[in-house]
Structure formats: structure tokens, C-alpha cells
């Protein structure tokens, strides 16, 4: 689907590069063919986006999402997790709505803080990226680059974008059906015009339901990075 890019101002736009890290490309939780998007992402990083953000999953070794931290559980099983009591205690008095327990996939150990697996992959031109880390709290999974699903913690990304007067967010990276999707949905929820560039994304599943879900939420899908790379908007 062709997306109208004529009204986009690069000076009001950010590129969000999601989790192009060793463990997601060639490590413990590698996504098939993920290395194929690196050149495309690098090409997009040459464009005059006002802000270029690189996110990193950055888990403590005892993170709740790791199967090895749950006795008797196997990788890729699912459990139910509840909001950590210590974070619930910090909620504002006006936040009285109860928070539901959520389903959690139990993953192989990945992207542990201060390990090679958490580093950006070789070949990614990450020197220009402003780094945002997520999933740093032991008891909360955080697929989104903005906040955990309960809204108890946030990465500061929303404020970073607003401080630069960003209106448009372009999302690329790994994995389309998890961190890319939830980051795009949150970007849209927070009022940014949001685009996901299909050929600069790799997903875990081939089902493609993430594209349907994002489109229904108002996220705009750009089929190829070439549409942006050759657009008058970004080449001026």
C-alpha cells in the first residue's frame, strides 16, 4: 500500500530501530533472516531524521521472562504474571483501576545486561543512535519501547520525542510480532503519526497478524524502504 509521504517533515520525524541485537540476529533467540534487514536499516539511517533511536532489550539475569527462572517450566511455555507489588504501591492515588494479570511467554535467556548478546549487531551503524533500554525491571516484561503493558514503568521515550517536537515515528527492526508491533501501537496511542516499514522488519511468526493489528489501530504500513529513500520529502 502506498503511503502519502509528501506532508512529512524530516525535522519532525524520528526513526525507531527496535532491538537489532546479537541475540535476536544470531544468538539465543535469533529471528529467521533477521540479518537481511541490516543494510536496509543502515540506508534509512542516512536520511535526515531529526532523531534516530535504537532500542535494546536489556534484562537482568533473573528476569521474569526467562524460562530458567521458573522451576519445572520449559522454554516457550506460557504462564500468567501479575503486576509487581512494589510497583503497584507507587501508583498515584487516582490510579484506582485494577490491573489484570497477563500471559507471559517464557523465553530462552537473551539480551542480558552487559553481555555480548545485548549488544547491537556488527554492521549496524549504531553510532548515530540515541539508545533507549527496556525490560530492565526484574518482574516486568516490556516489549514496547515506551512502557510496560501495565504502564507502571516507562523508558522516557515519549518525553524524549516530545522534547524534540517529533510528530512522526517510523519503526523498523526485530521482531515484528512482538517489540516492533507493541512499540508502534504505543507510538500511535501517544499521538504520534506512526509508520512501520515492512521490508525493514523481521517477525518470529509467518502468520502476519501483526500487520493487520497495527493497521486496524491506525499505524501506516510502508511496504518498502525504497519508498522513503527515493521520496522527495527525505531527499531535499
C-alpha positions in Angstrom: 0.0 0.0 0.0 1.4 3.4 -1.0 1.6 5.9 1.8 1.5 9.6 1.3 4.8 10.9 2.5 4.5 14.4 1.0 3.3 16.0 4.1 6.0 14.5 6.3 8.7 16.9 7.6 12.0 15.1 8.4 12.6 17.8 11.0 9.5 16.5 12.8 10.3 12.8 12.3 12.1 10.1 14.2 13.4 6.7 13.2 13.0 4.0 15.8 15.3 1.0 15.3 14.0 -1.8 17.5 16.3 -4.4 19.1 18.8 -5.1 16.3 20.9 -7.0 18.8 23.1 -10.1 18.6 20.7 -12.4 20.5 17.9 -11.6 18.1 20.0 -12.0 14.9 22.4 -14.9 15.6 22.1 -15.7 19.3 19.8 -17.5 21.8 16.6 -16.0 20.4 17.5 -15.5 16.7 14.7 -14.5 14.3 15.0 -16.2 10.9 16.7 -14.0 8.3 17.0 -11.0 10.7 20.4 -10.2 9.3 18.8 -9.4 6.0 17.3 -6.1 7.2 20.6 -4.6 8.4 21.6 -2.9 5.1 18.1 -1.5 4.7 18.2 -0.1 8.2 21.6 1.4 7.6 20.3 3.1 4.4 17.4 4.6 6.4 19.9 5.9 9.0 21.5 8.1 6.3 18.3 10.1 6.0 17.8 13.4 7.8 15.5 12.2 10.6 15.6 14.6 13.5 16.0 11.8 15.9 17.4 8.3 15.5 16.6 6.0 18.4 18.0 2.5 18.9 16.3 0.3 21.5 17.9 -2.6 23.4 16.2 -5.3 25.3 18.4 -5.2 28.5 17.3 -7.8 31.0 18.7 -8.7 34.4 19.8 -12.3 34.6 16.9 -13.2 36.9 14.3 -11.7 34.6 10.7 -13.0 34.9 10.5 -13.8 31.1 13.3 -16.4 31.2 12.2 -20.0 31.4 15.2 -21.0 33.5 13.9 -18.7 36.3 10.7 -20.8 36.7 11.2 -24.3 38.2 9.7 -27.0 36.1 8.9 -24.8 33.1 10.2 -25.1 29.6 11.2 -22.5 27.0 8.2 -21.2 25.1 5.7 -22.3 27.7 3.2 -19.7 28.9 2.5 -18.5 32.4 0.4 -15.8 33.9 2.2 -12.9 35.6 0.8 -10.1 37.8 2.0 -6.6 38.4 4.8 -6.5 41.0 3.5 -5.3 44.4 6.4 -2.9 44.9 5.4 -1.0 41.7 1.7 -1.1 42.4 2.5 0.6 45.8 4.0 3.5 43.9 0.8 4.2 41.9 -0.8 7.6 42.3 -4.0 7.6 44.4 -6.1 8.5 41.4 -4.9 5.3 39.6 -7.5 3.1 41.1 -8.4 0.8 38.2 -7.3 -2.8 38.9 -4.6 -4.2 36.7 -5.2 -7.6 35.2 -2.7 -10.4 35.1 -1.1 -11.1 31.7 0.0 -14.1 29.8 3.8 -14.3 29.5 5.8 -16.4 27.1 8.9 -18.0 28.8 11.9 -17.2 26.6 15.4 -18.6 26.4 17.8 -16.4 28.3 18.6 -13.4 26.0 19.9 -9.8 26.0 21.3 -10.0 29.5 22.7 -6.7 30.7 26.4 -6.2 30.0 26.7 -9.3 27.7 27.6 -9.7 24.0 24.0 -10.9 23.3 22.6 -7.5 24.3 24.9 -5.5 22.1 23.9 -4.1 18.7 24.9 -6.4 15.8 28.2 -5.9 13.9 27.4 -4.0 10.8 24.6 -1.9 12.1 25.6 1.8 12.0 24.6 2.3 15.6 27.0 5.1 16.4 24.3 7.7 15.3 21.6 6.1 17.6 20.3 7.6 20.8 19.9 4.4 22.9 16.8 3.5 24.9 16.8 0.4 27.0 13.8 -1.6 28.1 13.0 -4.8 30.0 15.3 -3.7 32.8 13.0 -4.4 35.7 13.1 -8.0 37.0 9.3 -8.5 37.4 8.0 -6.9 34.2 8.2 -7.8 30.6 8.5 -4.7 28.3 8.1 -5.4 24.6 7.2 -1.7 23.8 10.0 0.9 23.5 7.7 3.2 25.5 6.4 1.4 28.6 5.4 -1.9 30.1 1.9 -3.2 29.4 0.6 -2.1 32.8 2.1 1.4 32.4 3.9 1.1 35.7 7.3 1.8 34.2 8.4 3.8 31.2 11.6 4.3 29.2 11.4 8.0 28.8 11.0 7.7 25.1 7.7 9.6 24.9 9.2 12.6 26.6 12.3 12.4 24.5 10.3 12.5 21.3 8.1 15.4 22.6 11.1 17.4 23.7 12.3 17.3 20.1 8.8 18.2 18.8 8.5 15.0 16.9 5.2 14.3 15.2 6.1 11.3 13.1 7.6 8.0 14.1 9.0 5.4 11.7 9.6 2.0 13.1 11.9 -0.8 11.9 13.6 -3.8 13.5 13.0 -7.1 15.3 10.6 -8.7 16.0 7.6 -7.5 14.0 5.1 -9.5 16.0 6.5 -8.5 19.4 8.6 -5.5 20.1 8.1 -3.7 16.8 4.3 -4.2 17.0 3.9 -3.0 20.6 6.2 -0.1 20.1 4.2 1.0 17.0 0.9 0.6 18.8 2.2 2.7 21.8 3.6 5.4 19.5 0.1 5.7 17.9 -1.6 5.6 21.3 0.6 8.5 22.4 -0.5 10.7 19.5 2.4 10.3 17.0 1.7 9.6 13.4 3.2 6.1 13.1 4.7 4.2 10.2 6.2 0.7 10.1 8.5 -0.1 7.2 7.7 -3.7 6.2 10.9 -4.7 4.5 13.0 -3.4 7.4 11.2 -5.7 9.8 11.5 -9.4 10.6 9.0 -11.4 12.6 9.0 -14.6 14.6 5.8 -16.0 13.0 4.9 -16.1 9.4 1.2 -15.6 10.1 1.3 -11.8 9.6 -1.4 -11.0 12.1 0.7 -8.2 13.5 0.3 -6.2 10.2 -3.5 -6.5 10.5 -3.5 -5.5 14.1 -1.3 -2.4 13.5 -3.3 -1.3 10.5 -6.6 -1.5 12.5 -5.0 0.7 15.2 -4.2 3.4 12.6 -0.5 2.6 12.1 0.5 3.2 8.5 2.5 0.4 6.7 5.2 1.4 4.2 5.8 -1.6 2.0 9.4 -0.8 1.1 12.1 1.4 2.5 12.8 2.4 -1.1 9.6 4.5 -1.0 11.2 6.6 1.7 14.8 6.5 0.4 13.6 7.9 -3.0 10.9 10.3 -1.8 11.3 14.0 -2.4 10.5 14.6 1.2 13.6 13.0 2.6 16.0 13.7 -0.3 15.6 17.5 -0.2 
